[in-house]
Amino acid sequence: MDQTAFMIGFTVMSLASLAIYATGKKTPPSHHHTLLHAAVPFIAATAYLVMAFGIGTLVNGDGAATYLARYADWTVTTPILLSSLVLLAFHERGKTGEVGGYLTAIIVLDVLMIVTGLVSSLAEVPLVKWVWYLWSCVAFVGVLYLLWGPLRAMAAERGGALGSAYGKNVTFLTVIWFLYPIVFLIGPEGLKIITDPMSVWAILIMDIVAKVAYAFYAASNLETALHHHSRQA
Ligand code: RET
């Protein structure tokens, strides 16, 4: 059952990586966004293949599985998705120190969120599990604060078209990212309300939306914005 989901994940992610690269803009100022968004499903395809082989799957005392490859995937792909959004907020301006500072801050919070989520998944004592789950949520709030506070203000300063592209992308990203802690909470790593196959399929669908659908949506919002932006300039 899980095997089928993992093989579908591998196939969809590999093809999507090629499709995102093939259809994406290859010229500045959007070329780096194409590269970032094509890299994300490539990494995910690798992780799904690892999971399909059953490598790095840990089963703890109460029978709940932790897929290490999933956390390794998220540790790399979520910073890439956030970087693309930070670079959109600063589109073609900003001092290196300022851009680098925001990138570092958001990536550190994001990686802490994933790593502490992994610790929560591995913890078997309920109190310990929930302490780490909450700590991961605190880091998630930090990521959301940066996205919706200073970075949104920065994007808005750039004028209507770029500000609205940032607004659409950050809204899509926030809605889909919120589902991950919910599925963890009700899944086998948390309260065990849903079964392991249910959570594997749910995360497969969420991963496709957060990585693939989002890549096409973000690219189209960026192109529309650049079109308006160049006409205003
Ligand atoms: C965990 C568990 C603990 C609490 C929180 C979590 C958040 C995870 C998120 C993952 C996003 C993953 C994406 C992958 C696709 O590329 C680790 C589930 C807050 C937000 C977008």
Residues whose N, C-alpha, C, O or C-beta is under 5 A from the ligand:
A	BS01	RET	W74 T77 M113 I114 G117 Y133 S136 C137 F140 W177 Y180 P181 F184 D207 A210 K211
